[in-house]
């Protein structure tokens, strides 16, 4: 993971990585997601938008998962 120095001014109390930077570092990487239902999903991160993550599982199946239901996400 490469942390880039930030030159933009941020609101007080906000520092370090942003969510977009976090997901950009995981692009095309295998990740593990745990959902609020307790289900876990593993796959390569292939897309991110404002509300969802898209992963491709080893079987080739592409899943759209709501960011609002993700408990944690990390590199697998």
PyMOL Python script that loads the backbone (N, CA, C, O; Angstrom):
from pymol import cmd

cmd.read_pdbstr("""\
ATOM      1  N   UNK A   1       0.848  -1.171   0.000  1.00  0.00           N
ATOM      2  CA  UNK A   1       0.000   0.000   0.000  1.00  0.00           C
ATOM      3  C   UNK A   1       0.888   1.226   0.000  1.00  0.00           C
ATOM      4  O   UNK A   1       1.791   1.344   0.828  1.00  0.00           O
ATOM      5  N   UNK A   2       0.641   2.128  -0.913  1.00  0.00           N
ATOM      6  CA  UNK A   2       1.468   3.316  -1.028  1.00  0.00           C
ATOM      7  C   UNK A   2       0.699   4.531  -0.546  1.00  0.00           C
ATOM      8  O   UNK A   2      -0.319   4.906  -1.128  1.00  0.00           O
ATOM      9  N   UNK A   3       1.183   5.131   0.501  1.00  0.00           N
ATOM     10  CA  UNK A   3       0.535   6.326   1.005  1.00  0.00           C
ATOM     11  C   UNK A   3       1.135   7.525   0.306  1.00  0.00           C
ATOM     12  O   UNK A   3       2.349   7.726   0.327  1.00  0.00           O
ATOM     13  N   UNK A   4       0.286   8.316  -0.310  1.00  0.00           N
ATOM     14  CA  UNK A   4       0.714   9.490  -1.033  1.00  0.00           C
ATOM     15  C   UNK A   4       0.531  10.714  -0.142  1.00  0.00           C
ATOM     16  O   UNK A   4      -0.495  10.837   0.527  1.00  0.00           O
ATOM     17  N   UNK A   5       1.508  11.622  -0.121  1.00  0.00           N
ATOM     18  CA  UNK A   5       1.300  12.850   0.625  1.00  0.00           C
ATOM     19  C   UNK A   5       0.162  13.637   0.003  1.00  0.00           C
ATOM     20  O   UNK A   5       0.009  13.658  -1.218  1.00  0.00           O
ATOM     21  N   UNK A   6      -0.623  14.271   0.825  1.00  0.00           N
ATOM     22  CA  UNK A   6      -1.781  15.000   0.342  1.00  0.00           C
ATOM     23  C   UNK A   6      -1.491  16.489   0.359  1.00  0.00           C
ATOM     24  O   UNK A   6      -1.037  17.036   1.364  1.00  0.00           O
ATOM     25  N   UNK A   7      -1.758  17.135  -0.763  1.00  0.00           N
ATOM     26  CA  UNK A   7      -1.526  18.563  -0.840  1.00  0.00           C
ATOM     27  C   UNK A   7      -2.811  19.350  -0.689  1.00  0.00           C
ATOM     28  O   UNK A   7      -2.776  20.569  -0.521  1.00  0.00           O
ATOM     29  N   UNK A   8      -3.971  18.654  -0.747  1.00  0.00           N
ATOM     30  CA  UNK A   8      -5.233  19.360  -0.599  1.00  0.00           C
ATOM     31  C   UNK A   8      -5.541  19.583   0.876  1.00  0.00           C
ATOM     32  O   UNK A   8      -5.164  18.784   1.733  1.00  0.00           O
ATOM     33  N   UNK A   9      -6.218  20.661   1.146  1.00  0.00           N
ATOM     34  CA  UNK A   9      -6.613  20.992   2.512  1.00  0.00           C
ATOM     35  C   UNK A   9      -7.808  20.129   2.892  1.00  0.00           C
ATOM     36  O   UNK A   9      -8.765  20.014   2.127  1.00  0.00           O
ATOM     37  N   UNK A  10      -7.751  19.527   4.064  1.00  0.00           N
ATOM     38  CA  UNK A  10      -8.852  18.688   4.548  1.00  0.00           C
ATOM     39  C   UNK A  10      -9.486  19.339   5.777  1.00  0.00           C
ATOM     40  O   UNK A  10      -8.843  20.118   6.480  1.00  0.00           O
ATOM     41  N   UNK A  11     -10.754  19.009   6.026  1.00  0.00           N
ATOM     42  CA  UNK A  11     -11.397  19.532   7.234  1.00  0.00           C
ATOM     43  C   UNK A  11     -10.650  19.076   8.488  1.00  0.00           C
ATOM     44  O   UNK A  11     -10.008  18.025   8.487  1.00  0.00           O
ATOM     45  N   UNK A  12     -10.736  19.845   9.520  1.00  0.00           N
ATOM     46  CA  UNK A  12     -10.089  19.540  10.792  1.00  0.00           C
ATOM     47  C   UNK A  12     -10.516  18.154  11.278  1.00  0.00           C
ATOM     48  O   UNK A  12     -11.695  17.804  11.215  1.00  0.00           O
ATOM     49  N   UNK A  13      -9.558  17.373  11.758  1.00  0.00           N
ATOM     50  CA  UNK A  13      -9.849  16.046  12.297  1.00  0.00           C
ATOM     51  C   UNK A  13      -9.817  14.931  11.267  1.00  0.00           C
ATOM     52  O   UNK A  13     -10.024  13.770  11.621  1.00  0.00           O
ATOM     53  N   UNK A  14      -9.563  15.248  10.004  1.00  0.00           N
ATOM     54  CA  UNK A  14      -9.478  14.225   8.964  1.00  0.00           C
ATOM     55  C   UNK A  14      -8.038  14.168   8.476  1.00  0.00           C
ATOM     56  O   UNK A  14      -7.471  15.179   8.060  1.00  0.00           O
ATOM     57  N   UNK A  15      -7.448  12.964   8.531  1.00  0.00           N
ATOM     58  CA  UNK A  15      -6.057  12.794   8.106  1.00  0.00           C
ATOM     59  C   UNK A  15      -5.865  11.385   7.579  1.00  0.00           C
ATOM     60  O   UNK A  15      -6.750  10.547   7.747  1.00  0.00           O
ATOM     61  N   UNK A  16      -4.742  11.101   6.950  1.00  0.00           N
ATOM     62  CA  UNK A  16      -4.429   9.752   6.473  1.00  0.00           C
ATOM     63  C   UNK A  16      -5.141   9.403   5.187  1.00  0.00           C
ATOM     64  O   UNK A  16      -5.563  10.274   4.426  1.00  0.00           O
ATOM     65  N   UNK A  17      -5.266   8.097   4.960  1.00  0.00           N
ATOM     66  CA  UNK A  17      -5.902   7.594   3.739  1.00  0.00           C
ATOM     67  C   UNK A  17      -7.372   7.981   3.675  1.00  0.00           C
ATOM     68  O   UNK A  17      -8.046   8.103   4.698  1.00  0.00           O
ATOM     69  N   UNK A  18      -7.847   8.170   2.464  1.00  0.00           N
ATOM     70  CA  UNK A  18      -9.283   8.351   2.249  1.00  0.00           C
ATOM     71  C   UNK A  18      -9.837   7.027   1.726  1.00  0.00           C
ATOM     72  O   UNK A  18      -9.074   6.161   1.297  1.00  0.00           O
ATOM     73  N   UNK A  19     -11.141   6.868   1.761  1.00  0.00           N
ATOM     74  CA  UNK A  19     -11.757   5.642   1.249  1.00  0.00           C
ATOM     75  C   UNK A  19     -11.395   5.415  -0.226  1.00  0.00           C
ATOM     76  O   UNK A  19     -11.052   4.292  -0.594  1.00  0.00           O
ATOM     77  N   UNK A  20     -11.463   6.455  -1.086  1.00  0.00           N
ATOM     78  CA  UNK A  20     -11.074   6.214  -2.477  1.00  0.00           C
ATOM     79  C   UNK A  20      -9.625   5.741  -2.620  1.00  0.00           C
ATOM     80  O   UNK A  20      -9.338   4.884  -3.456  1.00  0.00           O
ATOM     81  N   UNK A  21      -8.714   6.286  -1.820  1.00  0.00           N
ATOM     82  CA  UNK A  21      -7.321   5.839  -1.869  1.00  0.00           C
ATOM     83  C   UNK A  21      -7.203   4.384  -1.418  1.00  0.00           C
ATOM     84  O   UNK A  21      -6.470   3.596  -2.017  1.00  0.00           O
ATOM     85  N   UNK A  22      -7.926   4.041  -0.364  1.00  0.00           N
ATOM     86  CA  UNK A  22      -7.906   2.672   0.160  1.00  0.00           C
ATOM     87  C   UNK A  22      -8.338   1.694  -0.919  1.00  0.00           C
ATOM     88  O   UNK A  22      -7.659   0.697  -1.165  1.00  0.00           O
ATOM     89  N   UNK A  23      -9.472   1.974  -1.567  1.00  0.00           N
ATOM     90  CA  UNK A  23      -9.971   1.071  -2.605  1.00  0.00           C
ATOM     91  C   UNK A  23      -9.074   1.076  -3.839  1.00  0.00           C
ATOM     92  O   UNK A  23      -8.904   0.035  -4.474  1.00  0.00           O
ATOM     93  N   UNK A  24      -8.501   2.217  -4.188  1.00  0.00           N
ATOM     94  CA  UNK A  24      -7.604   2.284  -5.348  1.00  0.00           C
ATOM     95  C   UNK A  24      -6.388   1.386  -5.135  1.00  0.00           C
ATOM     96  O   UNK A  24      -5.909   0.759  -6.081  1.00  0.00           O
ATOM     97  N   UNK A  25      -5.886   1.318  -3.906  1.00  0.00           N
ATOM     98  CA  UNK A  25      -4.741   0.448  -3.608  1.00  0.00           C
ATOM     99  C   UNK A  25      -5.102  -1.031  -3.726  1.00  0.00           C
ATOM    100  O   UNK A  25      -4.218  -1.870  -3.897  1.00  0.00           O
ATOM    101  N   UNK A  26      -6.395  -1.358  -3.636  1.00  0.00           N
ATOM    102  CA  UNK A  26      -6.857  -2.746  -3.731  1.00  0.00           C
ATOM    103  C   UNK A  26      -7.337  -3.121  -5.135  1.00  0.00           C
ATOM    104  O   UNK A  26      -7.779  -4.248  -5.356  1.00  0.00           O
ATOM    105  N   UNK A  27      -7.254  -2.201  -6.069  1.00  0.00           N
ATOM    106  CA  UNK A  27      -7.753  -2.444  -7.429  1.00  0.00           C
ATOM    107  C   UNK A  27      -7.120  -3.689  -8.031  1.00  0.00           C
ATOM    108  O   UNK A  27      -5.898  -3.840  -8.049  1.00  0.00           O
ATOM    109  N   UNK A  28      -7.984  -4.584  -8.528  1.00  0.00           N
ATOM    110  CA  UNK A  28      -7.591  -5.851  -9.162  1.00  0.00           C
ATOM    111  C   UNK A  28      -6.900  -6.831  -8.204  1.00  0.00           C
ATOM    112  O   UNK A  28      -6.389  -7.863  -8.640  1.00  0.00           O
ATOM    113  N   UNK A  29      -6.884  -6.518  -6.922  1.00  0.00           N
ATOM    114  CA  UNK A  29      -6.270  -7.385  -5.915  1.00  0.00           C
ATOM    115  C   UNK A  29      -7.332  -8.300  -5.311  1.00  0.00           C
ATOM    116  O   UNK A  29      -8.509  -7.940  -5.278  1.00  0.00           O
ATOM    117  N   UNK A  30      -6.930  -9.484  -4.832  1.00  0.00           N
ATOM    118  CA  UNK A  30      -7.891 -10.339  -4.131  1.00  0.00           C
ATOM    119  C   UNK A  30      -8.204  -9.723  -2.771  1.00  0.00           C
ATOM    120  O   UNK A  30      -7.300  -9.353  -2.022  1.00  0.00           O
ATOM    121  N   UNK A  31      -9.496  -9.619  -2.463  1.00  0.00           N
ATOM    122  CA  UNK A  31      -9.924  -9.048  -1.183  1.00  0.00           C
ATOM    123  C   UNK A  31     -10.902  -9.987  -0.494  1.00  0.00           C
ATOM    124  O   UNK A  31     -11.484 -10.878  -1.112  1.00  0.00           O
ATOM    125  N   UNK A  32     -11.062  -9.761   0.801  1.00  0.00           N
ATOM    126  CA  UNK A  32     -12.045 -10.480   1.601  1.00  0.00           C
ATOM    127  C   UNK A  32     -12.975  -9.446   2.204  1.00  0.00           C
ATOM    128  O   UNK A  32     -12.528  -8.461   2.793  1.00  0.00           O
ATOM    129  N   UNK A  33     -14.270  -9.673   2.055  1.00  0.00           N
ATOM    130  CA  UNK A  33     -15.292  -8.775   2.591  1.00  0.00           C
ATOM    131  C   UNK A  33     -16.161  -9.541   3.577  1.00  0.00           C
ATOM    132  O   UNK A  33     -16.550 -10.679   3.311  1.00  0.00           O
ATOM    133  N   UNK A  34     -16.465  -8.929   4.704  1.00  0.00           N
ATOM    134  CA  UNK A  34     -17.449  -9.494   5.620  1.00  0.00           C
ATOM    135  C   UNK A  34     -18.639  -8.545   5.629  1.00  0.00           C
ATOM    136  O   UNK A  34     -18.484  -7.335   5.792  1.00  0.00           O
ATOM    137  N   UNK A  35     -19.818  -9.105   5.454  1.00  0.00           N
ATOM    138  CA  UNK A  35     -21.031  -8.311   5.385  1.00  0.00           C
ATOM    139  C   UNK A  35     -21.736  -8.288   6.741  1.00  0.00           C
ATOM    140  O   UNK A  35     -21.439  -9.106   7.612  1.00  0.00           O
ATOM    141  N   UNK A  36     -22.661  -7.358   6.918  1.00  0.00           N
ATOM    142  CA  UNK A  36     -23.392  -7.242   8.183  1.00  0.00           C
ATOM    143  C   UNK A  36     -24.238  -8.481   8.472  1.00  0.00           C
ATOM    144  O   UNK A  36     -24.621  -8.704   9.620  1.00  0.00           O
ATOM    145  N   UNK A  37     -24.535  -9.284   7.462  1.00  0.00           N
ATOM    146  CA  UNK A  37     -25.294 -10.522   7.638  1.00  0.00           C
ATOM    147  C   UNK A  37     -24.416 -11.656   8.165  1.00  0.00           C
ATOM    148  O   UNK A  37     -24.917 -12.714   8.546  1.00  0.00           O
ATOM    149  N   UNK A  38     -23.082 -11.422   8.183  1.00  0.00           N
ATOM    150  CA  UNK A  38     -22.143 -12.458   8.598  1.00  0.00           C
ATOM    151  C   UNK A  38     -21.529 -13.195   7.414  1.00  0.00           C
ATOM    152  O   UNK A  38     -20.545 -13.917   7.577  1.00  0.00           O
ATOM    153  N   UNK A  39     -22.103 -13.020   6.221  1.00  0.00           N
ATOM    154  CA  UNK A  39     -21.549 -13.675   5.033  1.00  0.00           C
ATOM    155  C   UNK A  39     -20.191 -13.068   4.694  1.00  0.00           C
ATOM    156  O   UNK A  39     -19.948 -11.884   4.927  1.00  0.00           O
ATOM    157  N   UNK A  40     -19.308 -13.902   4.139  1.00  0.00           N
ATOM    158  CA  UNK A  40     -18.004 -13.432   3.686  1.00  0.00           C
ATOM    159  C   UNK A  40     -17.883 -13.704   2.197  1.00  0.00           C
ATOM    160  O   UNK A  40     -18.337 -14.736   1.703  1.00  0.00           O
ATOM    161  N   UNK A  41     -17.271 -12.773   1.491  1.00  0.00           N
ATOM    162  CA  UNK A  41     -17.060 -12.897   0.061  1.00  0.00           C
ATOM    163  C   UNK A  41     -15.596 -12.643  -0.242  1.00  0.00           C
ATOM    164  O   UNK A  41     -14.959 -11.784   0.368  1.00  0.00           O
ATOM    165  N   UNK A  42     -15.075 -13.398  -1.190  1.00  0.00           N
ATOM    166  CA  UNK A  42     -13.679 -13.248  -1.611  1.00  0.00           C
ATOM    167  C   UNK A  42     -13.675 -13.099  -3.127  1.00  0.00           C
ATOM    168  O   UNK A  42     -14.411 -13.786  -3.835  1.00  0.00           O
ATOM    169  N   UNK A  43     -12.834 -12.191  -3.612  1.00  0.00           N
ATOM    170  CA  UNK A  43     -12.706 -12.002  -5.046  1.00  0.00           C
ATOM    171  C   UNK A  43     -11.795 -10.838  -5.350  1.00  0.00           C
ATOM    172  O   UNK A  43     -11.328 -10.149  -4.443  1.00  0.00           O
ATOM    173  N   UNK A  44     -11.543 -10.618  -6.628  1.00  0.00           N
ATOM    174  CA  UNK A  44     -10.709  -9.494  -7.060  1.00  0.00           C
ATOM    175  C   UNK A  44     -11.587  -8.251  -7.174  1.00  0.00           C
ATOM    176  O   UNK A  44     -12.664  -8.296  -7.769  1.00  0.00           O
ATOM    177  N   UNK A  45     -11.125  -7.149  -6.604  1.00  0.00           N
ATOM    178  CA  UNK A  45     -11.865  -5.890  -6.673  1.00  0.00           C
ATOM    179  C   UNK A  45     -11.757  -5.340  -8.091  1.00  0.00           C
ATOM    180  O   UNK A  45     -10.667  -4.995  -8.548  1.00  0.00           O
ATOM    181  N   UNK A  46     -12.892  -5.261  -8.783  1.00  0.00           N
ATOM    182  CA  UNK A  46     -12.869  -4.816 -10.179  1.00  0.00           C
ATOM    183  C   UNK A  46     -13.587  -3.495 -10.393  1.00  0.00           C
ATOM    184  O   UNK A  46     -13.525  -2.930 -11.485  1.00  0.00           O
ATOM    185  N   UNK A  47     -14.266  -2.993  -9.373  1.00  0.00           N
ATOM    186  CA  UNK A  47     -14.956  -1.716  -9.537  1.00  0.00           C
ATOM    187  C   UNK A  47     -15.466  -1.155  -8.224  1.00  0.00           C
ATOM    188  O   UNK A  47     -15.753  -1.885  -7.276  1.00  0.00           O
ATOM    189  N   UNK A  48     -15.568   0.169  -8.199  1.00  0.00           N
ATOM    190  CA  UNK A  48     -16.076   0.883  -7.029  1.00  0.00           C
ATOM    191  C   UNK A  48     -16.867   2.074  -7.533  1.00  0.00           C
ATOM    192  O   UNK A  48     -16.426   2.772  -8.446  1.00  0.00           O
ATOM    193  N   UNK A  49     -18.025   2.313  -6.950  1.00  0.00           N
ATOM    194  CA  UNK A  49     -18.726   3.568  -7.209  1.00  0.00           C
ATOM    195  C   UNK A  49     -19.163   4.140  -5.862  1.00  0.00           C
ATOM    196  O   UNK A  49     -18.723   3.666  -4.815  1.00  0.00           O
ATOM    197  N   UNK A  50     -20.005   5.130  -5.884  1.00  0.00           N
ATOM    198  CA  UNK A  50     -20.378   5.808  -4.647  1.00  0.00           C
ATOM    199  C   UNK A  50     -20.999   4.856  -3.620  1.00  0.00           C
ATOM    200  O   UNK A  50     -20.774   5.014  -2.421  1.00  0.00           O
ATOM    201  N   UNK A  51     -21.775   3.876  -4.075  1.00  0.00           N
ATOM    202  CA  UNK A  51     -22.522   3.024  -3.156  1.00  0.00           C
ATOM    203  C   UNK A  51     -22.110   1.559  -3.138  1.00  0.00           C
ATOM    204  O   UNK A  51     -22.433   0.851  -2.184  1.00  0.00           O
ATOM    205  N   UNK A  52     -21.416   1.089  -4.147  1.00  0.00           N
ATOM    206  CA  UNK A  52     -21.182  -0.344  -4.292  1.00  0.00           C
ATOM    207  C   UNK A  52     -19.726  -0.682  -4.595  1.00  0.00           C
ATOM    208  O   UNK A  52     -18.955   0.148  -5.076  1.00  0.00           O
ATOM    209  N   UNK A  53     -19.377  -1.953  -4.289  1.00  0.00           N
ATOM    210  CA  UNK A  53     -18.117  -2.554  -4.715  1.00  0.00           C
ATOM    211  C   UNK A  53     -18.464  -3.698  -5.655  1.00  0.00           C
ATOM    212  O   UNK A  53     -19.508  -4.334  -5.516  1.00  0.00           O
ATOM    213  N   UNK A  54     -17.591  -3.950  -6.603  1.00  0.00           N
ATOM    214  CA  UNK A  54     -17.779  -5.045  -7.546  1.00  0.00           C
ATOM    215  C   UNK A  54     -16.569  -5.951  -7.453  1.00  0.00           C
ATOM    216  O   UNK A  54     -15.432  -5.497  -7.571  1.00  0.00           O
ATOM    217  N   UNK A  55     -16.815  -7.231  -7.243  1.00  0.00           N
ATOM    218  CA  UNK A  55     -15.719  -8.196  -7.169  1.00  0.00           C
ATOM    219  C   UNK A  55     -15.968  -9.328  -8.159  1.00  0.00           C
ATOM    220  O   UNK A  55     -17.109  -9.666  -8.475  1.00  0.00           O
ATOM    221  N   UNK A  56     -14.872  -9.901  -8.636  1.00  0.00           N
ATOM    222  CA  UNK A  56     -14.958 -11.079  -9.503  1.00  0.00           C
ATOM    223  C   UNK A  56     -14.399 -12.248  -8.724  1.00  0.00           C
ATOM    224  O   UNK A  56     -13.226 -12.250  -8.351  1.00  0.00           O
ATOM    225  N   UNK A  57     -15.242 -13.253  -8.474  1.00  0.00           N
ATOM    226  CA  UNK A  57     -14.804 -14.441  -7.749  1.00  0.00           C
ATOM    227  C   UNK A  57     -13.998 -15.341  -8.673  1.00  0.00           C
ATOM    228  O   UNK A  57     -14.028 -15.178  -9.893  1.00  0.00           O
ATOM    229  N   UNK A  58     -13.275 -16.293  -8.085  1.00  0.00           N
ATOM    230  CA  UNK A  58     -12.442 -17.219  -8.869  1.00  0.00           C
ATOM    231  C   UNK A  58     -13.245 -17.965  -9.927  1.00  0.00           C
ATOM    232  O   UNK A  58     -12.709 -18.325 -10.975  1.00  0.00           O
ATOM    233  N   UNK A  59     -14.525 -18.197  -9.658  1.00  0.00           N
ATOM    234  CA  UNK A  59     -15.386 -18.902 -10.608  1.00  0.00           C
ATOM    235  C   UNK A  59     -15.741 -18.043 -11.817  1.00  0.00           C
ATOM    236  O   UNK A  59     -16.287 -18.546 -12.800  1.00  0.00           O
ATOM    237  N   UNK A  60     -15.428 -16.731 -11.746  1.00  0.00           N
ATOM    238  CA  UNK A  60     -15.791 -15.810 -12.819  1.00  0.00           C
ATOM    239  C   UNK A  60     -17.042 -15.014 -12.511  1.00  0.00           C
ATOM    240  O   UNK A  60     -17.354 -14.052 -13.213  1.00  0.00           O
ATOM    241  N   UNK A  61     -17.765 -15.402 -11.467  1.00  0.00           N
ATOM    242  CA  UNK A  61     -18.993 -14.704 -11.084  1.00  0.00           C
ATOM    243  C   UNK A  61     -18.651 -13.300 -10.598  1.00  0.00           C
ATOM    244  O   UNK A  61     -17.752 -13.129  -9.775  1.00  0.00           O
ATOM    245  N   UNK A  62     -19.363 -12.296 -11.105  1.00  0.00           N
ATOM    246  CA  UNK A  62     -19.180 -10.913 -10.676  1.00  0.00           C
ATOM    247  C   UNK A  62     -20.303 -10.561  -9.702  1.00  0.00           C
ATOM    248  O   UNK A  62     -21.482 -10.763  -9.991  1.00  0.00           O
ATOM    249  N   UNK A  63     -19.913 -10.031  -8.545  1.00  0.00           N
ATOM    250  CA  UNK A  63     -20.875  -9.646  -7.511  1.00  0.00           C
ATOM    251  C   UNK A  63     -20.843  -8.147  -7.290  1.00  0.00           C
ATOM    252  O   UNK A  63     -19.778  -7.530  -7.324  1.00  0.00           O
ATOM    253  N   UNK A  64     -22.017  -7.559  -7.062  1.00  0.00           N
ATOM    254  CA  UNK A  64     -22.166  -6.160  -6.669  1.00  0.00           C
ATOM    255  C   UNK A  64     -22.573  -6.166  -5.204  1.00  0.00           C
ATOM    256  O   UNK A  64     -23.612  -6.720  -4.845  1.00  0.00           O
ATOM    257  N   UNK A  65     -21.758  -5.552  -4.362  1.00  0.00           N
ATOM    258  CA  UNK A  65     -22.008  -5.563  -2.925  1.00  0.00           C
ATOM    259  C   UNK A  65     -22.138  -4.134  -2.417  1.00  0.00           C
ATOM    260  O   UNK A  65     -21.305  -3.284  -2.729  1.00  0.00           O
ATOM    261  N   UNK A  66     -23.170  -3.871  -1.643  1.00  0.00           N
ATOM    262  CA  UNK A  66     -23.425  -2.535  -1.126  1.00  0.00           C
ATOM    263  C   UNK A  66     -22.406  -2.148  -0.058  1.00  0.00           C
ATOM    264  O   UNK A  66     -22.198  -2.894   0.898  1.00  0.00           O
ATOM    265  N   UNK A  67     -21.776  -1.000  -0.212  1.00  0.00           N
ATOM    266  CA  UNK A  67     -20.802  -0.525   0.775  1.00  0.00           C
ATOM    267  C   UNK A  67     -21.439  -0.388   2.160  1.00  0.00           C
ATOM    268  O   UNK A  67     -20.773  -0.588   3.175  1.00  0.00           O
ATOM    269  N   UNK A  68     -22.722  -0.050   2.198  1.00  0.00           N
ATOM    270  CA  UNK A  68     -23.413   0.165   3.468  1.00  0.00           C
ATOM    271  C   UNK A  68     -23.567  -1.090   4.308  1.00  0.00           C
ATOM    272  O   UNK A  68     -23.858  -1.003   5.501  1.00  0.00           O
ATOM    273  N   UNK A  69     -23.377  -2.252   3.707  1.00  0.00           N
ATOM    274  CA  UNK A  69     -23.525  -3.507   4.455  1.00  0.00           C
ATOM    275  C   UNK A  69     -22.183  -4.191   4.721  1.00  0.00           C
ATOM    276  O   UNK A  69     -22.143  -5.301   5.252  1.00  0.00           O
ATOM    277  N   UNK A  70     -21.082  -3.523   4.348  1.00  0.00           N
ATOM    278  CA  UNK A  70     -19.762  -4.096   4.562  1.00  0.00           C
ATOM    279  C   UNK A  70     -19.277  -3.793   5.971  1.00  0.00           C
ATOM    280  O   UNK A  70     -19.238  -2.634   6.384  1.00  0.00           O
ATOM    281  N   UNK A  71     -18.904  -4.846   6.715  1.00  0.00           N
ATOM    282  CA  UNK A  71     -18.350  -4.689   8.055  1.00  0.00           C
ATOM    283  C   UNK A  71     -16.860  -4.421   7.951  1.00  0.00           C
ATOM    284  O   UNK A  71     -16.340  -3.513   8.599  1.00  0.00           O
ATOM    285  N   UNK A  72     -16.166  -5.218   7.127  1.00  0.00           N
ATOM    286  CA  UNK A  72     -14.750  -4.948   6.872  1.00  0.00           C
ATOM    287  C   UNK A  72     -14.346  -5.454   5.500  1.00  0.00           C
ATOM    288  O   UNK A  72     -14.994  -6.314   4.904  1.00  0.00           O
ATOM    289  N   UNK A  73     -13.246  -4.885   5.024  1.00  0.00           N
ATOM    290  CA  UNK A  73     -12.680  -5.230   3.719  1.00  0.00           C
ATOM    291  C   UNK A  73     -11.169  -5.181   3.874  1.00  0.00           C
ATOM    292  O   UNK A  73     -10.620  -4.214   4.403  1.00  0.00           O
ATOM    293  N   UNK A  74     -10.498  -6.235   3.407  1.00  0.00           N
ATOM    294  CA  UNK A  74      -9.032  -6.222   3.435  1.00  0.00           C
ATOM    295  C   UNK A  74      -8.474  -7.118   2.344  1.00  0.00           C
ATOM    296  O   UNK A  74      -9.178  -7.954   1.777  1.00  0.00           O
ATOM    297  N   UNK A  75      -7.192  -6.923   2.063  1.00  0.00           N
ATOM    298  CA  UNK A  75      -6.512  -7.729   1.055  1.00  0.00           C
ATOM    299  C   UNK A  75      -6.504  -9.177   1.545  1.00  0.00           C
ATOM    300  O   UNK A  75      -6.193  -9.450   2.704  1.00  0.00           O
ATOM    301  N   UNK A  76      -6.850 -10.104   0.640  1.00  0.00           N
ATOM    302  CA  UNK A  76      -6.902 -11.522   1.008  1.00  0.00           C
ATOM    303  C   UNK A  76      -5.521 -12.140   0.938  1.00  0.00           C
ATOM    304  O   UNK A  76      -5.363 -13.329   1.213  1.00  0.00           O
TER     305      UNK A  76
END
""", "prot")
cmd.dss("prot")
cmd.show_as("cartoon", "prot")
cmd.util.cbc("prot")
cmd.orient("prot")
